[in-house]
Amino acid sequence: MTLAPLVLLALAGAGMLAGFVDAIAGGGGLIALPALLAAGVPPVLALGTNKLQSVIGTATAAFTYWQRGFVSLKALSLGMICQYAASFVGAYVVRQIDTGVLAVAVPVALIAIALYFLIAPRLSDEDKHARLSWTIFLPVMGAVIGFYDGIFGPGTGSFLTMGFVALFGLGITRAAGNTKIMNLASNLGALTLFIPSGDVLWPAALAMAVGQIVGGYLGALTGIRFGAKLIKPLVVVISLILAGKMLFVH
């Protein structure tokens, strides 16, 4: 499939906007995937292409958060491995099961996340006491959310951010940075299946990846600069938009 240069340029712009939003609160796929479909890319090819271009933006944002000290790769390493493996399994399993029940259950969960961030007291950039052990429960969270990301996907960033804040006591900016690292692992797991299957339109993916690098970097810097006062409302808005899209747009 061949895309015109102007279409590739438009996709690069969409990738930049998606990377910016995703680096702060997740949900970049709300911009990138419709852009690919609007360009005439078939759905299965669009899914694989979206995964590849989003990996670039996620990696850029993750590196920026790590470089500025908001992420410990050592603390996340086992969780990342579990999330990578579970996402690969999920991407394989999705071809053999009916995910219809998720189309109803996931929006309800996203609305609950939005309400939590909206009304929970004292959500800030300060770390609090962890309710669960990182060593034991981070791999569990990574495996569960990674499997979900492999078989379905929408809201993965919101679920991770919620987990880091509510279960592990992280401040919102650190939670956003840790979410990017974990999300990168699950995206790579799904790509391990998508790329050998030929489900990537490389010109579109590379054009969008250029935009993602710029957007992911600027988005991470913006999230770090403004912290909870920006990330908190964006998580609420993105979660509600995702829920609404899944419930009412088909």
N, C-alpha and C positions, 0 to 999 in steps of 0.2 A: 504494500500500500504506500502511495506517494502523497505527501502533503505539500501544498504550495508554500513558498518562503514566507508570505504574509501570515499564513496560518501558523507556521512554526514560531514566528515572532509573537503572535498573539498568545500562543501556548506558553512561551517563555514569560510573558507578562503575568499570565495566570499562575504559573509556577512561583514567581516572585511573591505575589500576593498570598498564595497558599502557604508558602514557607514562612512568611512573616506571621500570619495568624497562628499557624501550627506551632511555631517556636514558643509562643506565649501561652496558648491555652488548648492546643490540639484542634482538630477539626479541619485541617487543611484540605482533606479529601472532599469536603463540601464544595470547594472551589475547583480543585484540580480535576476530579472525575467528571463533573458536568461539562467542563471545558473540553475534555477529550471526546466525550460523547457528541458534543455540539460540533466538533471538527469532523465528525463522521467516522470515528474510530469504533469498530465493533466492540460490544460490551466485554467479552472475555479478554480481548487484546487491551482494552482500556484499563481493566483491573490490573493486569500485569504491568503495563506501562506506568500506571499511577503508583504502584508499589515501588518501582525502580526510581522514579523521579523523587518520590517522597523520602526514600532512603538518603539521598544526597542532602536534602534540606535538613532532615533529622540529624544526620551526622554533623553537619555544619553547626546547627544549634547546640547539639550535645557537646561538641568540642569547645564552643564558646563558653557554655556554663562550666565545663570542667576546667578550662583555662583560668577562669576567675574564681575557682575554689568552691563552687557550689555542689560539686559531685565528688564522691570517692569511688573510683573504679574498683578498688579492692573490696569495699563493702558490698558492691553490687554484683561482683563477678559470678557468684553461684546463681543468683537470681537471673542474671542475663543468660547464662547457659540453659537454665530451665525454660526460660521464656522462648529462646531460640528453638529449642527442641520441640516444645509444645506447639509453637506456631507452625512448624513444618508438619507435625502430625495432624494438626487441625486443617491445614491446607490440603492435605491428602484425604482426610476423612470427609471433608465437605462434599466431595464428589459422590459420596455414597449414602448421605443421609438427608433428611428433610429438615431444613432450618426454619421452617415456617413459624414454629413456636417462639423463636428468638425475635421475630419481627414484632411480636406483642410484648414480650417480657423485657427486652432491652430498652424500649422507650420509657417504660415505667421506671426502670432503674435509673435512667438518665434524668428523669424528672426528679427523682428522689435525691440524686447528687446535686442538682441545681438548687433544690430547697435547702439541702444541708449547707452549701456554701453561702446561700442567701441569708439564712437565719442563725447559723451557728455562731455563738459568741466568741469574740476575741480571736478570730482567724487573722493571723499576722505573719510577718517574716521571721518571728522568733520560734526556735525549736522548742518543743515541749517533751514531756516524758513519754517514751514509747509504750504503747499498750501491749505490744507483742515483741517477741525476740526477732531481731533481724536474721540471725543465723538460721533459725528454724522456719520462720514464716515468710520471709522474703522469697525463697525458692518456691514455696507453695503459691504465693500470689503471682509470681512470674509464670508458673506453669498454668494456672487457671486462666489468667488474662491472656497469656500467649496462645493457648488453645482456642480461646474465644476469638482472638484476632485472626487466627488462621482460618476458622470456619465462617466468620461473619465480618467483624472488623469495626463497624461504626461505634464511636464512643470509647475506644481503647484508651486514648489519652486521658479522658475524664475519669475512667475507672482507676487508672494508675495514680493520678494526682490525688483522688479521693483516698486511695489506700495509703499513700505516703503521709498524707495529712492526718487522717483519722486513726490509722493503725500504728504508724511508726513515728508520729509526733513531729514531722518536719514542718518548718515554716513554708509558706506557699512558694516562695521563689526557689528554695532548695528542692521542694517537691516537683516543681516544673522542670528543673534541671535533671533530676533523677528519672522523671517520666520520659524525657527525651532519650536517655541512655537505654532504658528498658524497651522503649518503643522501637529503637533502632534494632535491637536484638530480634524482636518478633518480625519486623519487616524483612530482615535478612533471612530469617527462617522460611517465610513464605516465598521469597525470591528464589531460594534454593530449589523450589519446585517449579515456579513460573518460568524461569529462564531456560532450563533444559526443555521445557514443553513448548518453547517458541512463542510464548504469550506476551512478548514485549515488542512494541513498535519503537525501534531504537532512535530514529531521527526525532520523534516527538519526545521520547524520554530524555534525550540529551539536551534538547532545546529547553525543556522545562527544568532540567537539572541546573542549568546555568542560572535561571531565575531563582530556583530554590536556594542556591548558594548565597545569593545576595539577600533574599528575603529571610532565610533562616538565620543569617548572621545579624541582620538589623533587628529581627524579631527578638532574638535572644538578648541583645543589648538593651532593647526597650523593656523587656521583662525584668532584667536585672536592675535597670535604672528606676523603674516605677514600682516594682515589687508587688505586694499584695493588693494595693489599691487599684492596680490595673488587671492583674492576673485573676483575682477573685471574681469581678463582674464578667470578665470574658469567659471564664469557665462556665458561669451560670448561663450566659447567652448562648454559647456554643452547644452546651448540653441540651438546652431547650430547643434550639434550631434543629439539632440532630433528631431529637425525639419527635418533633413536629413533622419533619421530613419523612421519618419512618412510618408514622401513623397515618399521614394524610396525603403524601405524594408518592405515587406509584408509577 
